Amino acid sequence: MELNGARWRKSSRSSGNGGNCVEVADNLPGVVGVRDSKDPTGPALAFAPAAWRAFVSQLAQRA
């Protein structure tokens, strides 16, 4: 899946020291992209918006 036009933003839960950073692009219709900010040209995961919301919801419950 192509994520052309994705506007990436760093997760608010990522560390501020350049370490474990996750970027999310949720501006594309029908897909949410996730990538490692240290490797922006590397692979990215693509989720259906409902699947992404369920994932984030589960994480929030465990925090």
LOGU-395338 format. One line per field, with one value per residue: residue number from 1; residue in one letter; chain; x, y, z of N, C-alpha, C in turn. Coordinates in Angstrom, 2 decimals. Layout:
N
pos	NUM	...
code	A	...
unit	A	...
n_px	X	...
n_py	Y	...
n_pz	Z	...
ca_px	X	...
ca_py	Y	...
ca_pz	Z	...
c_px	X	...
c_py	Y	...
c_pz	Z	...
# end
This chain:
63
pos	1	2	3	4	5	6	7	8	9	10	11	12	13	14	15	16	17	18	19	20	21	22	23	24	25	26	27	28	29	30	31	32	33	34	35	36	37	38	39	40	41	42	43	44	45	46	47	48	49	50	51	52	53	54	55	56	57	58	59	60	61	62	63
code	M	E	L	N	G	A	R	W	R	K	S	S	R	S	S	G	N	G	G	N	C	V	E	V	A	D	N	L	P	G	V	V	G	V	R	D	S	K	D	P	T	G	P	A	L	A	F	A	P	A	A	W	R	A	F	V	S	Q	L	A	Q	R	A
unit	A	A	A	A	A	A	A	A	A	A	A	A	A	A	A	A	A	A	A	A	A	A	A	A	A	A	A	A	A	A	A	A	A	A	A	A	A	A	A	A	A	A	A	A	A	A	A	A	A	A	A	A	A	A	A	A	A	A	A	A	A	A	A
n_px	0.85	0.56	1.68	1.72	1.63	1.18	1.01	3.17	3.35	4.92	4.47	2.89	3.69	6.24	9.72	11.60	14.27	15.25	15.12	13.15	10.91	7.80	5.97	2.93	0.56	-2.41	-3.96	-4.83	-7.39	-9.12	-6.93	-4.36	-1.13	1.93	5.17	8.73	10.40	13.13	13.84	12.72	12.46	12.17	10.29	6.72	3.81	0.41	-2.82	-6.32	-8.59	-10.45	-9.25	-6.88	-7.88	-8.96	-6.61	-5.15	-6.95	-6.84	-4.19	-4.37	-5.96	-4.28	-2.34
n_py	-1.18	2.15	5.06	7.64	11.14	11.12	12.68	12.77	12.40	12.60	10.28	11.13	9.66	8.87	8.77	11.64	11.81	11.05	8.36	5.54	6.04	6.56	7.21	8.45	8.50	9.84	11.05	10.11	8.75	5.95	4.55	4.13	5.01	3.75	4.19	3.84	6.50	6.83	5.66	6.83	6.28	3.65	0.57	0.75	0.30	-0.42	0.27	-0.41	2.20	1.56	-0.68	0.48	2.33	0.50	-0.78	1.39	2.08	-0.20	0.02	2.41	1.62	0.01	1.66
n_pz	0.00	-0.83	0.77	-0.05	0.24	2.90	6.06	8.50	12.02	15.18	17.78	20.83	22.95	22.47	23.25	24.25	23.65	21.20	20.93	21.11	18.86	17.41	14.49	13.20	10.60	9.90	8.04	5.62	3.54	4.72	5.76	8.21	8.75	10.14	11.34	12.01	13.33	13.17	10.84	8.31	5.57	5.49	6.00	6.48	8.48	7.70	8.72	9.00	9.80	11.92	13.10	14.00	15.89	17.77	18.62	19.77	21.77	23.42	24.29	25.76	27.86	29.28	30.21
ca_px	0.00	1.30	1.32	2.06	0.82	1.02	1.60	3.62	3.54	5.51	3.58	3.11	4.27	7.63	10.68	12.09	15.72	15.60	15.09	12.00	9.95	6.81	5.25	1.62	-0.06	-3.84	-4.64	-5.21	-8.69	-9.18	-5.70	-3.50	0.24	2.78	6.55	9.80	10.90	14.56	14.00	11.55	12.33	12.02	8.93	5.65	2.64	-0.84	-3.96	-7.65	-8.83	-11.12	-8.25	-5.97	-8.59	-9.03	-5.26	-4.84	-7.85	-6.27	-3.00	-4.77	-6.51	-3.16	-1.42
ca_py	0.00	3.41	6.08	8.94	12.22	10.97	13.70	12.02	13.11	11.74	9.92	11.86	8.70	8.60	9.43	12.91	11.79	10.49	6.91	4.78	7.00	6.06	8.25	8.02	9.33	9.52	12.00	9.45	8.08	4.50	3.91	4.81	4.53	3.77	3.91	4.17	7.82	6.75	5.09	7.33	5.70	2.20	0.05	1.30	-0.55	0.24	-0.28	0.16	3.11	0.89	-1.52	1.38	2.82	-0.60	-0.95	2.52	1.95	-1.23	0.58	3.41	0.91	-0.61	2.71
ca_pz	0.00	-0.91	1.76	-0.63	0.77	4.35	6.95	9.66	13.29	16.19	18.87	22.08	23.89	22.11	24.14	23.73	23.47	19.90	21.03	20.61	18.32	16.46	13.78	12.71	9.56	9.91	7.15	4.38	3.67	4.81	6.22	9.19	8.60	11.33	10.98	12.94	12.93	12.91	9.50	7.60	4.24	5.66	5.92	7.32	8.62	7.33	9.45	8.80	10.92	13.05	13.76	14.71	17.08	18.73	19.14	20.66	22.92	24.30	24.91	26.75	29.03	30.01	30.67
c_px	0.89	0.78	1.75	1.11	0.59	1.70	1.90	3.76	4.07	4.50	3.91	3.73	5.72	8.56	11.21	13.57	16.15	15.60	13.88	10.89	9.06	6.15	3.99	1.15	-1.53	-4.64	-5.11	-6.54	-8.53	-7.93	-5.00	-2.12	1.02	4.19	7.49	10.42	12.40	14.85	12.83	11.40	12.17	10.56	7.97	4.52	1.41	-1.99	-5.25	-7.92	-9.49	-10.13	-7.27	-6.63	-8.67	-7.68	-4.92	-5.71	-7.32	-5.02	-3.36	-5.30	-5.41	-2.20	-1.72
c_py	1.24	4.39	7.45	10.00	12.13	12.13	13.01	12.92	12.12	11.49	10.72	10.96	8.36	9.35	10.68	12.92	11.15	8.97	6.30	5.70	6.34	7.27	7.65	9.02	8.93	10.47	11.38	8.72	6.56	3.80	4.79	4.18	4.69	3.41	4.29	5.49	7.81	6.21	5.52	6.80	4.19	1.78	0.76	0.29	0.25	-0.48	0.34	1.07	2.45	0.01	-0.67	1.91	1.74	-0.83	0.14	2.47	0.93	-0.72	1.57	2.74	0.31	0.43	3.14
c_pz	0.00	0.13	1.27	-0.10	2.27	5.08	8.27	10.88	14.31	17.30	20.12	23.15	23.57	23.05	23.47	23.43	22.16	19.88	20.36	20.14	17.27	15.82	13.20	11.66	9.50	9.02	5.84	4.55	3.71	5.29	7.25	9.04	9.89	10.88	12.12	12.48	12.64	11.51	8.62	6.17	4.29	5.59	6.87	7.38	8.24	8.02	8.95	9.99	12.13	13.81	14.56	15.99	18.16	19.39	20.16	21.92	23.92	25.01	26.02	28.01	29.89	30.60	32.08
# end
